[in-house]
Amino acid sequence: MNSIFLNAQTKSEPVKIGIIGLTHTHVHWILGREDRVDIQIVAIVEPNRELAQRYATQHGFDMNIVFNTMEEMMAAAKPEAVTAFGTIFDHLKVVETCAPLGIHIMVEKPLAVSLDHAKKMEALAKKHKIHLLTNYETSWYASNHKAYQMYQNGAIGDLRKVVVHDGHKGPIELGINQEFLDWLTDPILNGGGALTDFGCYGVNLITWLHQGKKPETVTALTQTIKPELYPKVEDEATILLQYPKMQGIIQASWNWPIARKDMEVYGETGYIFSDNRSDIRYKLDENERELKEILEERTIPFDDPFSLFAAVIKNEIKLAPYDLSSLENNLLVMEILEAAKENANTGKTIKLDK
């Protein structure tokens, strides 16, 4: 089931948003976003003044809205919600600070660095009755949603195998800025390397497609192919999820020659391939030819994380169970990623509690 509208969108006041951290380069997504008047950036927390000034010059925000701490921001700007664009390790601190104040939160993927952090975040969100969403780039791909609807409508029968590929040639090779690299390649601050950075996408998508069903076992193979570049973390990971009648295969890599984020969905009678954000291919019967479509962007607010966040806060949208952005989906993502890391370290296949 997809997320649904509860109320028609109105010309209500924009949600006042605070941005916590600028070191995650996904922050350009919100800073460079066209003004849809659904959110208003009222404050930014970033102690690195040089970085803040660089982005202020690029995006045109006033340095007067930049604060050194969350506490300073809360006192001066009083945001209704925040988006976290710092280290993944810092996500827990963001929730610890904001949830007791009734401030809603959206973090960048993954939800946390560990299942322990994730459970603490869940407890705080539930206690203080706030929304805690996780943002993935692939949540906004029209191709993934078309694949989901086709599967839900019975186009390919029951799931048999889902293969998800995510990654690029490596963050250093891409020339990612140093402020991001400082923590992206740190096993404490990021929770791992390629397994964390890109493995979370596939687990999130498979959990959504499989409607929150938990795999019976998790197996993982990790490698560091370029130890001279990534001495502390893995740059290659493959995660295998075993379900009673289905397998999930997640290939996460900082070694792809060409960047990719795509998904293959195989059912009893056919397949659906999401090749990128808009391109989809499918063959629903072995006697039919493969069909291709180029899809238009999804409609507002389902095409953009911050529009969706605002609509959820305003009670215009209710997230469906195990929605891509939902807390329950991303808690399970953390449980599976933790099992994958444990298996990679011990060699013992991890059985998940039912």
N, C-alpha and C positions, 0 to 999 in steps of 0.2 A: 504494500500500500504506500502511495506517495503522500508527502505532506500536503495538507489541505488548507484552503482559506476558511477562516472562521467569520471574518468580516470583510466587506469590500474595503479596498484601500481608500483612504481619505486624504485630504490635504491637511494633515495634522502637523504639529510642530515636529521638526527633525529631532532625532534622538541625539543627545549630547554625548559624544564619544571622546574618551581619552586614549591615547596611544602610549603603551608602556614598552619602551625600548625601540631602538632604530637599527640594531645590529643585524637583525634578520632581513635580508634583502627583499623578502616578500612584502615588506612594508611599503614598497613603491606601489603595490596594488591599491592601497587605500590612499596614499599621498597623491598619486597620479590619476586617481579616479575622477571621471566626469561628475559634476555636481548634480545629483538627482534630487536634492533637497530632502532626502530621507534621513540623512545623518549630518551632524555638524561636529567637526573636530574642534574641541574646545581646549585641549591641552595635550602635551607630549612630555613623557618622562624619559630623559636621556642625559646622564651625567657627562658623557663625552661631548663637550661643547663644539669641538672641531667637526665631529661627525654631524651633529645637529645643524651647524651652520652650513655645511656642505649640502645637506638635503633641503635646508631652508632656501638656499640659493637656487637649487634645482626645481623645487616645487612651489616656492613663493609663500611659505607660511612665515609668520612673525615669530622671531626668537623670544618675544615676550611671553609666548604660551609654552615655552620649554622649561621644565622643572628638573631638579636633580633627583628628587625622590617622589614616590607615590604619595607619601603623606603631605608633602608640599602641594602636589597637584590637587589632592582631595580638598584641602582647605581652601585653595584659591578658585578652582574651576567647578567643583561639584558635578562631575560627569554622572550620567545615568548608566553608562556602560563603558567597558574598556576592551581594547584589542591588544593582545600580547605579541610583541615582535622582538623579544629578546631571546635568551637561551631557553632551551626546553627545560633545563633544571629550574629556571626561575618561574615556571608556570605555577608551581605550588605556592610560592611566595605571593604571586599575584592574587591567587584565590584566597590565601590566608588574609591578605590585606583588604581585598575588595568585597568578598562575600559577606562578611559581618556588617558591611555598610549597605547591603542590598543592591550592590552594583553588579550588573550582568557582565559576563565575560565570554569573549571568543579568543581561543588560542590557535596558533598555527600548528599544523600537524607535526608530530603526533601529540596526543593529549599530555603526555608526561614522559619522564625519563625512565620510570619504573612503575610496576603495578602498585607498589607501596605508595608512591606519590599520587598515583591516579585514585586510589581508594580514599586517601585523605581529602583529595579535591572533591570527590563525589560526596563524601560525608558533609563537607562544608556547604556545597551547593544545595544539598537537600535540606540541611538544617536551616539555612537562611533563605531558602525558596528563591534562588536565582537561577537564571539560565546559564549553562556552561556548554558552549558549542566548540567544535573543532573544525577548522577550515582546511580543506584539501583542494588543490587546483582541479583535480578530476571530478570533484562534486558538481562542477558547473558544466561538464561536457554533455552536450545534447546527445552525443552518440551513446554514452553510458546509460542515460535515462531511456533512450529508445530501446536499447538492448534489454533493460530491466522490464519495460512494459511488454515487449514481445514475449519474454520468458514468462511473465506473470499471466499473460493471455494464452499461454499454452502453445506458442508457436513452435517450440522445439522439444516439448515433453519435459520430463524431469531432468534436472541437472546431472551431468556425469563428470564433467571436468571443466574447471575455469583456470585459465592461465593468464597471469598479469605480468607485463614487462614494464619496468620503470627505471629510469636512470639516464645518465649521460657519461661523457668521457672522464669526468672527475671535476670536483670543485676547484682544485688548484689549476688544472688544465684550462678550465673555463675562464680563469682570471677573476674569480670572485674576490670581492674586497676583503682586506685583512681583518676588519672588525667581525665579519661573518666567519671567516676561516678560523679565527682564534678559538671559537667554541664548536663549530660544526665538525671539526676533526678531533674533538676531545671526548673521550668515552664517558666522562662524568657529566659534562655540561650538555652533551647531545644524547647521551644514553647509548652511544654506539656510533658506527660509521654508516656504510651503505645499507646495512640491515635496518637500522632505525630510520634513516633519511628517506629511503625509498621502499623498504619492505612494508611500511605502514599503509601505503596506498593500496596494495593488493589485498591485505588483510581487511581493510576497511570496505573495499568493494565486494569481496567475497562474503563477508558478514552481512552486508546489505542484500546482496542477491539471494543469499540462503536464509534470509529473514531471521537472523540472529541465532541460527543453530550453531552450537559449539562443536568444533572438530573433536574427534575422539583422541587423536594423537597429533603431535607436532614434531617434525624433524627438520633440521637445518644444516646446511653446509656453508661455511664461511671461509674466505681466504683473504689474504692481503697480497695482491699481485704486485703492487708497487710500494714496497716497504720504505723505499727511499723518500716517497712522498707522504705516505700515510703510516707512520711507524706505530701509532697508538691504536688504530682502529682497522676493521675489515673494510676492504673496498669492493668486495664481491660477496653476494649472499643469495642462496636459493632456499626457500622455505616450502616444505611439503605439509599440507593439511589433509588428514584422512577423516572423512565422514563415512557414515554407514554405506552410502551408495554413490559417493561423489569424492573427487579429489580436487584440492586447490593447489596450484603451483604458482609461487610468487618468485620472480626473478628480479632482484634488486642489484643495481650495479653502478659503480663509478668507472666502468670500463667499456661501456657501449661506444662503438665508433661514432654513432649518430644518436643524438638524444631521442628518447622515446617515452611515451606514456600510452600504452595500448592494452587491450584486453580481448581474450578469446573465450567465448562461452559455448560449450558443447553440451547438447542435450541428447535425448534418446533418438531423436529423428532429424536433427539439423544443427547448424551452428550459426553464431552471430559474432562478428568481429568488429570491435570498436577500434578503428585504426588511429584516430586522433580525436580532437574536440568535436569535429563535425562530420567526419567520414565514417560510414558504416557499411559493412558487407554482410550478406547473410544468404544461406542456402538452407531451406527448410525441409527439403526432401532430396534424397540422392538422385532422383530422376529429374529434378528441376535444375535450371541454371542458377549460378550465383547472381544475386542482385546487389546493386550498389546505390547508395543515396548520399547526398551532401545535405546535411541538415542545417536549418537556420538556428540562430541562438535561441535559447529558452526565453520565455517571457519574464519580464520583471515581476516579482523579485527573485525568481528562481534561477537567474543567470549570474548572480553576484552575491558573494558572501555577506557583504555589509548591508545590502538591501534585505536579504533574508533575515539577518540578525535583527535589524530594525523592525521588521514585520513580526518576528517572534516576540520581541519585547513589547510591541504595541498590541499583542494578542490578536493580530490579524491572521496569523498562521499558526497551526499546531503541527509540530513535527510528528511524522509517523513513527511507530516503533522501529527502532534500529535504522532510522534515517542516517544518511552518511555523516551528518553533522552532530548527531545525537550523542548524549553522554553514555547511554547503554551500549551503543555500537563501539564507541571508542574505549570504554572500559574493557570490552572483550578484545579489542585490538591490542591493548596493553598486556592482557593475560597471554595472548598468543605470541606476541613479540618476546615477552619474558621467557616463555617456554622455548622459543626458538633459540634465544641466546644461551639458555641452560643446556639445550641439546648440543649446540655447537661447541660448548666448552667441555661437556662430559662424554659425548658420544652416545648417550642413552636416550632413546626415544621417550618423549614426555607424554604421559597420559593426562588429559585434563579432567578435572572433577566435573561431574554432570551437574 
